[in-house]
Amino acid sequence: MFAKKIPNILTLCNLLCGCMSMAYAFGGHLRMAAGFIFVAAVFDFLDGMAARLLKAQSPMGRELDSLSDVVSFGVAPSVLAYLMLYLQPQWGHYWACAAFIMAAASAYRLAKFNVGQDSLSFTGMPTPANAVFWASLAWHAHEGVFLKGGYLLALVAVMSFWLVCHYRMFSFKLKSLSWKGQQTVFVFVATAIVLFALFGFLGLAVTVFLYPFFSWVHFYIETRNNRNKEIA
């Protein structure tokens, strides 16, 4: 049945966007490369939604999704980070290659995800969030707004750590639209909208960087509420 194949088709569109991102990146078109990562993130969202709506979840779809994510949200953002470093002459090729640590961290993160975890939370930063972070920086790098190489290398180290760590982060798969118990998620989304409106994609990068902090607040409130229920 064709409808059951729609999620996998969307997943492959995600992968193709990742390939196009790298092609444009190596051609020197960083803004186009960043744009394809944003489109890949949309396809990544749509394939999961389509699979749930069509009841088309399958082990093959799960593996295909992870393989596509390695390309679009692992290798492609690493290429962007590599080029942003390489284009700064004082750093050069060898330092720039450190950016591909994120590709390895992303692959490890996705393999760990496939082993299984709570669908309402993540262990470590999701690879699409990391990819959006780097795509947002590259979008502005197209205009000549570069972070100095030392800062970029520090960000590579920090984001690679968030990908592979055991730190718990909230998922955007809401149980309901109720404010109670999910207020941090709604505040996070509102913050993203405000920062994007004020600073464009640079505001989106800042939002992703704040994601671990918001997750800490979210689970702190959740733990406190659970303790209050036990006491009551």
C-alpha positions as CSV (number, residue, x, y, z in Angstrom):
1,M,0.0,0.0,0.0
2,F,1.5,3.3,-1.1
3,A,0.3,5.3,1.9
4,K,2.5,3.1,4.1
5,K,5.6,4.1,2.1
6,I,5.0,7.8,2.6
7,P,7.0,8.1,5.9
8,N,10.0,6.4,4.2
9,I,9.8,8.7,1.2
10,L,9.8,11.7,3.5
11,T,12.8,10.2,5.3
12,L,14.7,9.8,2.1
13,C,13.9,13.5,1.3
14,N,15.5,14.3,4.6
15,L,18.7,12.4,3.5
16,L,18.7,14.1,0.0
17,C,18.5,17.5,1.7
18,G,21.6,16.6,3.7
19,C,23.4,15.6,0.5
20,M,22.4,18.9,-1.1
21,S,23.5,20.8,1.9
22,M,27.0,19.4,1.6
23,A,27.1,20.0,-2.1
24,Y,26.3,23.6,-1.7
25,A,28.6,24.0,1.3
26,F,31.6,22.8,-0.6
27,G,30.6,25.0,-3.5
28,G,30.9,28.0,-1.1
29,H,27.2,28.6,-0.7
30,L,26.8,28.5,3.0
31,R,23.3,30.0,3.2
32,M,21.9,27.5,0.7
33,A,23.7,24.7,2.6
34,A,22.1,25.9,5.9
35,G,18.7,26.2,4.2
36,F,18.8,22.5,3.1
37,I,19.5,21.5,6.7
38,F,16.4,23.5,7.9
39,V,14.3,21.7,5.2
40,A,15.8,18.4,6.2
41,A,14.6,19.1,9.8
42,V,11.1,19.7,8.4
43,F,11.1,16.4,6.6
44,D,12.4,14.7,9.8
45,F,9.4,16.1,11.7
46,L,7.0,15.1,8.9
47,D,8.2,11.5,8.5
48,G,7.6,10.8,12.2
49,M,4.2,12.4,12.2
50,A,3.2,10.6,9.0
51,A,4.3,7.3,10.4
52,R,2.1,7.8,13.5
53,L,-0.9,9.0,11.6
54,L,-0.7,6.2,9.0
55,K,0.3,3.6,11.7
56,A,3.3,2.8,9.5
57,Q,6.0,2.6,12.1
58,S,8.4,-0.3,11.3
59,P,11.9,-1.4,12.3
60,M,13.1,-0.6,8.7
61,G,11.7,3.0,9.0
62,R,13.4,3.4,12.3
63,E,16.8,2.4,10.9
64,L,16.3,4.4,7.7
65,D,15.5,7.5,9.8
66,S,18.7,7.1,11.8
67,L,20.8,6.5,8.7
68,S,19.3,9.7,7.1
69,D,19.9,11.7,10.3
70,V,23.6,10.7,10.3
71,V,23.9,12.4,6.9
72,S,21.7,15.4,7.4
73,F,22.2,16.1,11.1
74,G,25.6,14.6,11.6
75,V,27.9,15.0,8.6
76,A,26.2,18.0,7.0
77,P,26.5,20.3,10.0
78,S,30.1,19.1,10.6
79,V,30.9,20.2,7.0
80,L,29.4,23.6,7.8
81,A,31.6,23.9,11.0
82,Y,34.6,22.6,9.1
83,L,34.2,25.3,6.4
84,M,33.6,28.1,9.0
85,L,36.9,27.1,10.5
86,Y,38.8,26.5,7.3
87,L,37.8,29.9,5.9
88,Q,39.8,31.5,8.7
89,P,43.4,31.3,7.4
90,Q,45.0,31.3,10.9
91,W,43.4,27.9,11.7
92,G,43.7,25.9,8.5
93,H,42.7,22.4,7.4
94,Y,44.0,20.3,10.3
95,W,42.2,22.4,13.0
96,A,39.1,22.6,10.9
97,C,39.0,18.7,10.7
98,A,38.2,18.7,14.4
99,A,34.7,19.7,13.4
100,F,34.0,16.1,12.2
101,I,34.1,15.0,15.8
102,M,30.5,16.0,15.8
103,A,29.7,13.6,13.0
104,A,31.1,10.7,15.1
105,A,29.2,12.0,18.2
106,S,26.0,12.2,16.1
107,A,26.4,8.6,14.9
108,Y,26.9,7.4,18.5
109,R,23.9,9.5,19.6
110,L,21.7,8.0,17.0
111,A,22.8,4.4,17.7
112,K,22.1,5.0,21.3
113,F,18.7,6.3,20.4
114,N,17.9,3.1,18.4
115,V,18.6,1.0,21.5
116,G,15.5,2.5,23.0
117,Q,14.5,5.3,25.4
118,D,11.5,7.1,26.8
119,S,9.7,8.9,23.9
120,L,8.9,11.8,26.2
121,S,12.5,12.7,26.8
122,F,15.9,12.4,25.2
123,T,19.3,11.2,26.6
124,G,21.6,13.9,25.2
125,M,20.9,16.5,22.7
126,P,18.9,15.4,19.6
127,T,20.9,15.5,16.4
128,P,18.4,17.8,14.6
129,A,18.8,20.4,17.4
130,N,22.6,20.4,16.9
131,A,22.3,20.6,13.2
132,V,19.9,23.6,13.4
133,F,22.4,25.3,15.7
134,W,25.2,25.0,13.1
135,A,23.0,25.9,10.2
136,S,21.9,29.0,12.0
137,L,25.5,30.1,12.5
138,A,26.3,29.3,8.9
139,W,23.4,31.4,7.7
140,H,25.0,34.4,9.3
141,A,28.5,33.3,8.3
142,H,27.3,33.8,4.7
143,E,27.1,37.5,5.5
144,G,30.6,37.5,6.8
145,V,29.7,37.3,10.5
146,F,32.2,34.6,11.7
147,L,32.9,33.6,15.2
148,K,36.6,33.4,15.7
149,G,38.1,29.9,15.3
150,G,38.8,29.4,19.0
151,Y,35.1,30.0,19.8
152,L,34.0,27.7,17.0
153,L,36.3,24.9,18.3
154,A,34.9,25.4,21.8
155,L,31.4,25.1,20.4
156,V,32.3,21.9,18.5
157,A,33.6,20.4,21.8
158,V,30.5,21.6,23.8
159,M,27.9,20.4,21.2
160,S,29.7,17.1,20.8
161,F,29.6,16.6,24.6
162,W,25.8,17.4,24.7
163,L,25.2,14.8,21.9
164,V,26.8,11.9,23.7
165,C,26.2,12.7,27.4
166,H,23.6,11.1,29.6
167,Y,21.9,14.4,30.4
168,R,18.1,14.2,30.1
169,M,16.4,16.6,27.8
170,F,12.7,17.1,27.1
171,S,11.0,15.9,23.9
172,F,8.6,18.1,21.9
173,K,6.2,15.1,21.7
174,L,3.6,16.6,24.1
175,K,1.2,14.4,26.0
176,S,-1.4,17.1,25.6
177,L,-1.8,20.9,25.1
178,S,-2.2,21.3,28.8
179,W,-0.1,24.0,30.4
180,K,0.4,22.0,33.6
181,G,3.5,19.9,33.6
182,Q,4.6,21.2,30.3
183,Q,5.0,24.9,31.0
184,T,8.8,24.9,30.4
185,V,8.3,23.5,26.9
186,F,5.8,26.2,26.0
187,V,8.1,28.9,27.5
188,F,11.0,27.4,25.5
189,V,9.0,27.6,22.3
190,A,7.9,31.2,23.0
191,T,11.6,32.1,23.7
192,A,12.6,30.6,20.4
193,I,9.9,32.7,18.6
194,V,10.9,35.9,20.3
195,L,14.6,35.4,19.8
196,F,14.1,34.5,16.1
197,A,11.9,37.6,15.6
198,L,14.6,39.8,17.2
199,F,17.8,38.3,15.9
200,G,16.8,35.9,13.0
201,F,18.6,32.6,12.8
202,L,21.2,33.8,15.3
203,G,18.4,33.9,17.8
204,L,17.6,30.3,16.9
205,A,21.2,29.2,17.6
206,V,21.0,30.9,21.0
207,T,17.7,29.0,21.7
208,V,19.3,25.7,20.9
209,F,22.2,26.6,23.2
210,L,19.7,27.2,26.0
211,Y,17.9,23.9,25.4
212,P,19.9,22.0,28.1
213,F,19.1,24.7,30.7
214,F,15.4,24.6,29.9
215,S,15.5,20.8,30.2
216,W,17.1,21.1,33.6
217,V,14.3,23.4,34.7
218,H,11.6,21.2,33.1
219,F,12.8,18.0,35.0
220,Y,13.4,19.9,38.2
221,I,9.8,21.1,38.2
222,E,8.6,17.6,37.3
223,T,10.6,16.0,40.1
224,R,9.3,18.5,42.6
225,N,5.7,18.0,41.5
226,N,6.1,14.2,41.8
227,R,7.5,14.6,45.4
228,N,4.6,16.8,46.3
229,K,2.2,14.2,45.1
230,E,3.9,11.5,47.1
231,I,3.8,13.7,50.3
232,A,0.1,14.4,49.7
